[in-house]
Amino acid sequence: MVRKDVFAGFTVAFVALPQCMAYAMLAGVAPQYGIYAFIVGSIVGAVAGSSRHLQTGPTNATCIVAGSAVAAYAHREDFMAIVFLVTFLAGLFQLAVGLLKLGNVSQLVSRSVILGFIAGAGVLIIVNQIPNLLGLPPRGSVFVFSQIGYAVTNLGDTQPIVLALGMGTFAAALVLNRISPKSPEGATLLPSYLLAILAAAGVTAFFGLQDKGVRIVGDIPGSFPPPSLPAFRWALIQDVGPAAIAIALIGLTEAFASAKSVAGFSGDRIDANREFVGQGLAKIAVSFFSGIPVSGSPSRSALLYQAGGVTKLANVISGVLLVVFAYALGPITRFIPVTSLAAILLIIAFRMVRWEHVKMALWATRSDAIALVATFVTALVLPLADAIYVGVGVSLALFLRKARVPRVIELSYDEENGFGELDHGELPSRPEIALLHVEGPLFFGAADNLEEKCLDVASRPEVQVVILRLKRARALDATTLLTLEKVSESMKRSGKLLLISGASPQFEALLHRVQMIQKLGPDNVFVAHATIFESTKEALDRALDFVRQKERLQTSDG
């Protein structure tokens, strides 16, 4: 078992070294900060989380949001302390979500929003790495059109050597990945990214290209992460807090999706709240040990499982091994060209978008398409943190638009066929009794629609009783209760009756608690039984008695 964990940790560490350096570029910091984040994040995330295979470290999504959030502070002396602050705040939010057992908050970010965000982030990565690939001087802006304009305007200043190195790294990584032997589980055994950038570093060192205009990453300390202190100042907390929450939301969704994806193969059960506690603690720990934001990595988690990782020890080993690799490869990694890391990021950006999923979201429903497109467009024209909020806001707005219209089905009943759904325009066997089956949430947003439907049916001349079957209704609140009272009073004024069937014991207790049971009538509320439609049959008997009693009164008056 230990041998499998060592091999899996070794495999992941080899893949992580170039990834973490490249992701550090996305966050706008030196490569070593990505390595530090992986070392601490992988250890703390594994120990504190619930998943055996979730690999915690820098990811493209969290790093590009972090880079967008801190870009305005790049000129400040306390720039790294601000980066650590963003990391800390994101971790604090995730820790709070886990401790308060609010794991379902990750559902606020729909899959369509994530797809739109990832697609937008992929475009941003590609556009922002073009200057590095061409050998142009770095530029602070992270906005798409600004960067495109910069690259086009300065295209004549392209350095052929830099471009050749970058494209050579790009091609070498793809070829190595294609020809690499695979493990029985399908994992690529050759660390193609690492071999490609080390080859570029070797070429740079051998020909002295760093003296001919090729920018290199420089010395990368091969040591355990040094202590650091976030910039705990209230003004900065207010400025970067929204971006930190956006990073946390992305991290919650990314980590839980990664853990569940691997659990689908391993058979493990994932505790969302504990996972969020682990992710929060990992970010907080990273912020005090010179790291950038971390999250659960889908690709490295899958690789850890495919490489044979059995226990959490595999993640701990991968973190420790990365220190060894950074130290052992230090003499050559300092010569890694920035253009080579840019080339690796291009490959990552192309592969991070699941185009078949994008196509599915665009064609599934109008709501999915709107959420995806809104998030994608916002990611291109506004800071990435705003794209998350726009996507979540659009998703919630579209959800509420659907949820405010509960599904109301009119049923009929006869002794021979039982209950059945009425076709449009069809009358029930007893036109005096209308039976409405309600499904879905009946919160404040749905109250007006419910009232309109009930009163519309009650306004039919032949209808004397309306039975509301609430067996499948949920989320009833004070507004719903007031609506039911209003409908009941309106029907009473017309000499008609409102009955409620399928009421849960909790709903009946609520009616008693708010003293509404007397207004509706204790005999007019029927609690659900174990037998399906039993309470509705009782309501039908009550309705028939009411109708017959009215008929007798009318006959006697006549």
Secondary structure, DSSP 8 states (H G I E B T S, - for coil): -HHHHHHHHHHHHHHHHHHHHHHHHHTTS-HHHHHHHHHHHHHHHHHHSS-SS-EEE--HHHHHHHHHHHGGGTTSTTHHHHHHHHHHHHHHHHHHHHHTT-GGGGGGS-HHHHHHHHHHHHHHHHHHHHHHHHT----S---HHHHHHHHHHTGGG--HHHHHHHHHHHHHHHHHHHH--B-TTS-BSS-HHHHHHHHHHHHHHHHTGGGGT--B------SS---------HHHHHHHHHHHHHHHHHHHHHHHHHHHHHHHHH-----HHHHHHHHHHHHHHHHTTT----EEEHHHHHHHHHTT--STHHHHHHHHHHHHHHHHTHHHHTT-BHHHHHHHHHHHHHHH--HHHHHHHHHH-HHHHHHHHHHHHHHHHS-HHHHHHHHHHHHHHHHHHHHTS-EEEEEEEETTTEEEE--TT---SSTTEEEEEEEEE-SHHHHHHHHHHHHHHHTSTT--EEEEEEEEEE---HHHHHHHHHHHHHHHHTT-EEEEEEE-HHHHHHHHHTT-HHHH-GGGEEE--SSTTHHHHHHHHHHHHHHHHHHHHHHHH-
